[in-house]
Amino acid sequence: MSLKLYDLALSDPDLRPSPFCWMVKFALLHKELEFETIPVGFADKSVYPDPDYGRVPVIVDGDETVKDSAAILAWLDKAYPENPLAATEGEAAAAEFYRAWLFASFFPAVSPMLAGRIHALAAEEDKDYFRASREERFGKTLEELAALPDQKKKTEESLLVLSGPLGRYRFLGGSRPNVCDYTVMGAFMWPRLSSAEDIYEAPQPVAAWMERMLDLFDGYARKAKRPS
Ligand SMILES: N[C@@H](CCC(=O)N[C@@H](CS)C(=O)NCC(=O)O)C(=O)O
């Protein structure tokens, strides 16, 4: 029986931009594990495997239910030790650094540009919930968020930190992708799949690494549907 991954979907069920779900999708592909994705919207928590938690990704593997992307990635290495995502404690620690960087730098820069776009793409029944929850979270209306100046520049500046490791190595994991690459590229799938056009320009060598990540696993991420 294949693993089930609960994944966030927009009004078009093939639009799946959730960054945390993408971290898990990359990890499952790396592990060469078969999985099926189960699309859920934002508002109706009754269809979530854990309605009180009310978030995705959640993995259901037989009797086991695992939630939260970081916990799922760590659990995958324990439950399926082949093809480790983090082969050493050092790699796991580096992934924690990259996750912290996403929250400190990348997400704050890019989120204001995405909230209105995702609202426009969300299913009708999700729009009120999405607007209310995001406006409460940010303390601004979606329109105020979209009008914030400099978010594109801030996003591009946030990426400069990756130029260090990616100037020396093909992947954040060195010669091969590891949990660090999947954590960061998972986050980068969010803007990619919330807009028909790229909303920022990644500096080199980050842009070239992104192309390599899109090519992995027979172009799985490159083939993911973008809005038209
Ligand atoms: N810490 C969690 C965060 C998960 C999360 O926030 N997921 C979003 C989708 S990207 C979600 O479930 N949103 C539902 C909602 O906003 O109600 C993780 O890393 O998995």
The ligand as a Gaussian input file, in Angstrom:
#p B3LYP/6-31G(d) Opt

LIG

0 1
 N        5.021000      23.733000      10.489000
 C        4.175000      23.122000       9.483000
 C        3.437000      24.220000       8.721000
 C        2.400000      23.633000       7.801000
 C        1.527000      24.714000       7.154000
 O        1.455000      25.849000       7.618000
 N        0.876000      24.306000       6.091000
 C       -0.049000      25.186000       5.393000
 C        0.048000      24.953000       3.908000
 S        1.593000      25.519000       3.285000
 C       -1.462000      24.834000       5.816000
 O       -1.731000      23.697000       6.143000
 N       -2.386000      25.791000       5.775000
 C       -3.739000      25.546000       6.125000
 C       -4.353000      26.776000       6.705000
 O       -3.826000      27.849000       6.484000
 O       -5.391000      26.636000       7.358000
 C        5.023000      22.259000       8.541000
 O        6.233000      22.525000       8.408000
 O        4.499000      21.299000       7.962000

